[in-house]
Amino acid sequence: MRSSVLRRAVAALALMAAVAGVVPAVAQPALEEGQAPDDAARLTDAPAAAVPTEDSRMRAFIATLRPRALEMGISPTLFDATLPTLSFNARVVRLDRGQPGATPGSTAAPPPFAPYLASHVDRVRINMGRSRYGSLRPLLLRIEQETGVPEQIMLAIYGHETGYGTFTGNFDLLNALGTLAYEGRRRELFADEFLKTLLLMNRGVPRSQLKGSWAGATGYPQFLPSVYLRLAIDGDNDGKADIWRSEPDALASIGNYLRDAGWKKGVPWGVAVRVPEGIDRAAIRSPLSSPRCPRVFARQSRWLTIAEWRDKGLMMLSGRVPAEDELATLIEPDGNGNTGYLLTTNYRSILDYNCSNFYALSVGLLGDAIVE
């Protein structure tokens, strides 16, 4: 009994640290519930009429970042040569403002999970994942041994983010990030990512390679530039971390990201469950409030051990069941009376990659389906 209480206390402290931001920055900008963040790279940029006034105003704003750029070690020649080439992209602003949660104070209820699940863990994606799993198995096994992250989880993220490398986005990162920084809704985030993109160029990555989603995520794993600089690694031992053209580098970087986010070796991400009708939901409501992705974390219960959840009448339905003393939180993404999921701390590592319950659930379920 005392051991169980202690484990819950430790988990609560870890959770409070996580939601307070004492964890690695997310691989992509924090989103909101019900979004399909892995679809962002599917959207393509198209030529549009220039907006001279906005172009000049954006460049004037970017010019104010010059002292910060030089402090970061970016060449003044590179900064000055890049500035007049920047263009405002109105479509980026429209896409950003059209995201769920973009409107302050929005209280719209999240949509049901089932339609998202059907479109993101579909037969095409599962079969393609199984095919890639067969061809990439030696590489995936090696990365799993090095990072502790299951091979199917790395592959599922690869599949969700870029369709196993079939699309990566064609937005010019400097223009997209510069536009978002200038627009100002999340100015500091995107100003920093703009400068980190310049830092990549300063280190030899050509601008022509720095393409990605409208929100600035790039490469096979759809990393923000700051995440690339911190966590991208060389997976094929050629001396470079090339997440744009090398699958070994991309998959090793995904594994490294999740390890850095606290992945616990040997623990599954979660398991599908049937929740009894009479469960006291008020008694299992989490007492914690998250400043980061609050609507995402608010849908998860307090932490109990798997044994304690069994005592409350939950029945495990499918997937690998965590150990009886493993702590887990409950989510019911389609509402009461439908399939629920008990989620371990490793689920939080997937959320750290992209802060959406729908995204993290579908990554876990796709990974399970690939290796069934």
FENKAZI-V211983 format. One record per residue. N is the residue number from 1. RES is the residue in one letter. D_CENTER is the distance of its C-alpha to the mean C-alpha in Angstrom with 2 decimals. Layout:
N | RES | D_CENTER
N | RES | D_CENTER
This chain:
1 | M | 35.78
2 | R | 35.40
3 | S | 32.84
4 | S | 30.74
5 | V | 31.03
6 | L | 30.14
7 | R | 26.97
8 | R | 25.87
9 | A | 26.74
10 | V | 24.74
11 | A | 21.66
12 | A | 22.25
13 | L | 22.57
14 | A | 19.36
15 | L | 17.57
16 | M | 19.38
17 | A | 18.36
18 | A | 14.66
19 | V | 14.80
20 | A | 17.10
21 | G | 14.64
22 | V | 16.30
23 | V | 13.17
24 | P | 11.30
25 | A | 9.67
26 | V | 5.95
27 | A | 5.13
28 | Q | 5.43
29 | P | 7.88
30 | A | 7.74
31 | L | 8.79
32 | E | 11.29
33 | E | 12.43
34 | G | 13.61
35 | Q | 11.56
36 | A | 10.73
37 | P | 7.79
38 | D | 8.37
39 | D | 11.87
40 | A | 11.61
41 | A | 12.72
42 | R | 15.61
43 | L | 17.15
44 | T | 19.74
45 | D | 21.68
46 | A | 25.42
47 | P | 28.36
48 | A | 29.46
49 | A | 32.45
50 | A | 32.24
51 | V | 32.44
52 | P | 34.61
53 | T | 34.59
54 | E | 30.81
55 | D | 30.57
56 | S | 33.08
57 | R | 31.58
58 | M | 28.12
59 | R | 29.78
60 | A | 31.78
61 | F | 28.72
62 | I | 27.07
63 | A | 30.44
64 | T | 30.13
65 | L | 27.23
66 | R | 29.65
67 | P | 30.70
68 | R | 27.16
69 | A | 26.63
70 | L | 29.84
71 | E | 29.05
72 | M | 25.89
73 | G | 28.22
74 | I | 27.62
75 | S | 30.90
76 | P | 32.82
77 | T | 33.99
78 | L | 30.51
79 | F | 29.55
80 | D | 32.85
81 | A | 32.77
82 | T | 29.28
83 | L | 30.00
84 | P | 32.44
85 | T | 30.21
86 | L | 27.44
87 | S | 27.33
88 | F | 25.99
89 | N | 23.90
90 | A | 24.64
91 | R | 22.38
92 | V | 19.27
93 | V | 20.57
94 | R | 21.31
95 | L | 17.88
96 | D | 16.36
97 | R | 19.09
98 | G | 18.73
99 | Q | 15.31
100 | P | 15.70
101 | G | 16.18
102 | A | 17.31
103 | T | 20.82
104 | P | 21.66
105 | G | 23.08
106 | S | 21.76
107 | T | 22.50
108 | A | 22.08
109 | A | 21.46
110 | P | 18.33
111 | P | 19.38
112 | P | 19.99
113 | F | 17.45
114 | A | 20.04
115 | P | 19.99
116 | Y | 16.23
117 | L | 16.69
118 | A | 19.70
119 | S | 18.12
120 | H | 14.96
121 | V | 16.69
122 | D | 19.85
123 | R | 22.65
124 | V | 21.89
125 | R | 18.35
126 | I | 19.73
127 | N | 22.78
128 | M | 21.07
129 | G | 18.80
130 | R | 22.04
131 | S | 23.74
132 | R | 21.18
133 | Y | 21.16
134 | G | 24.91
135 | S | 24.96
136 | L | 22.22
137 | R | 23.34
138 | P | 25.15
139 | L | 22.28
140 | L | 19.73
141 | L | 22.34
142 | R | 22.89
143 | I | 19.29
144 | E | 19.15
145 | Q | 22.41
146 | E | 21.19
147 | T | 17.88
148 | G | 18.55
149 | V | 15.37
150 | P | 16.72
151 | E | 17.11
152 | Q | 16.10
153 | I | 12.59
154 | M | 12.06
155 | L | 13.84
156 | A | 12.05
157 | I | 8.63
158 | Y | 11.07
159 | G | 12.73
160 | H | 10.12
161 | E | 8.78
162 | T | 12.40
163 | G | 14.83
164 | Y | 15.58
165 | G | 16.26
166 | T | 18.40
167 | F | 16.72
168 | T | 14.75
169 | G | 15.93
170 | N | 19.16
171 | F | 18.76
172 | D | 20.39
173 | L | 17.90
174 | L | 20.72
175 | N | 21.97
176 | A | 18.69
177 | L | 17.66
178 | G | 21.33
179 | T | 21.69
180 | L | 18.88
181 | A | 20.35
182 | Y | 23.81
183 | E | 23.04
184 | G | 22.15
185 | R | 19.95
186 | R | 17.42
187 | R | 19.85
188 | E | 19.23
189 | L | 15.49
190 | F | 16.32
191 | A | 19.65
192 | D | 18.20
193 | E | 15.78
194 | F | 18.91
195 | L | 20.91
196 | K | 18.52
197 | T | 18.81
198 | L | 22.54
199 | L | 22.35
200 | L | 20.91
201 | M | 23.86
202 | N | 26.15
203 | R | 25.24
204 | G | 26.16
205 | V | 23.20
206 | P | 24.90
207 | R | 23.73
208 | S | 24.26
209 | Q | 21.41
210 | L | 18.97
211 | K | 17.92
212 | G | 14.65
213 | S | 13.16
214 | W | 14.98
215 | A | 12.33
216 | G | 12.75
217 | A | 10.02
218 | T | 12.30
219 | G | 13.47
220 | Y | 12.82
221 | P | 9.37
222 | Q | 8.57
223 | F | 8.60
224 | L | 10.03
225 | P | 13.63
226 | S | 13.64
227 | V | 11.04
228 | Y | 13.22
229 | L | 16.24
230 | R | 15.25
231 | L | 13.71
232 | A | 14.61
233 | I | 17.62
234 | D | 20.51
235 | G | 20.43
236 | D | 23.72
237 | N | 25.85
238 | D | 26.86
239 | G | 26.18
240 | K | 23.20
241 | A | 19.41
242 | D | 19.19
243 | I | 15.73
244 | W | 17.37
245 | R | 20.20
246 | S | 19.99
247 | E | 18.25
248 | P | 19.30
249 | D | 17.72
250 | A | 14.37
251 | L | 14.31
252 | A | 15.73
253 | S | 13.13
254 | I | 10.30
255 | G | 12.78
256 | N | 13.53
257 | Y | 10.10
258 | L | 10.07
259 | R | 13.74
260 | D | 13.34
261 | A | 11.07
262 | G | 14.13
263 | W | 14.11
264 | K | 17.65
265 | K | 19.57
266 | G | 21.41
267 | V | 19.69
268 | P | 18.18
269 | W | 15.00
270 | G | 17.33
271 | V | 20.22
272 | A | 21.48
273 | V | 24.42
274 | R | 27.29
275 | V | 27.85
276 | P | 31.54
277 | E | 32.85
278 | G | 34.55
279 | I | 31.74
280 | D | 31.93
281 | R | 28.57
282 | A | 29.77
283 | A | 30.39
284 | I | 26.87
285 | R | 25.11
286 | S | 22.98
287 | P | 24.88
288 | L | 21.87
289 | S | 20.40
290 | S | 17.06
291 | P | 17.09
292 | R | 13.29
293 | C | 11.96
294 | P | 15.48
295 | R | 15.68
296 | V | 12.77
297 | F | 14.46
298 | A | 17.87
299 | R | 17.74
300 | Q | 17.80
301 | S | 21.22
302 | R | 22.79
303 | W | 22.60
304 | L | 25.38
305 | T | 26.22
306 | I | 26.21
307 | A | 30.00
308 | E | 30.04
309 | W | 27.99
310 | R | 30.53
311 | D | 33.28
312 | K | 31.95
313 | G | 32.40
314 | L | 28.95
315 | M | 29.34
316 | M | 26.88
317 | L | 26.51
318 | S | 24.52
319 | G | 22.25
320 | R | 22.89
321 | V | 24.11
322 | P | 23.22
323 | A | 26.30
324 | E | 28.49
325 | D | 27.91
326 | E | 24.10
327 | L | 22.59
328 | A | 20.47
329 | T | 19.53
330 | L | 20.31
331 | I | 18.56
332 | E | 20.59
333 | P | 18.33
334 | D | 21.44
335 | G | 23.77
336 | N | 26.70
337 | G | 28.55
338 | N | 25.70
339 | T | 23.57
340 | G | 21.64
341 | Y | 19.32
342 | L | 19.82
343 | L | 16.66
344 | T | 16.97
345 | T | 15.40
346 | N | 13.33
347 | Y | 11.48
348 | R | 10.52
349 | S | 9.07
350 | I | 6.68
351 | L | 6.10
352 | D | 5.84
353 | Y | 2.86
354 | N | 1.99
355 | C | 5.74
356 | S | 7.73
357 | N | 10.33
358 | F | 11.07
359 | Y | 7.86
360 | A | 8.07
361 | L | 11.80
362 | S | 11.97
363 | V | 10.21
364 | G | 12.81
365 | L | 15.53
366 | L | 15.16
367 | G | 15.37
368 | D | 18.40
369 | A | 19.97
370 | I | 19.79
371 | V | 21.84
372 | E | 24.14
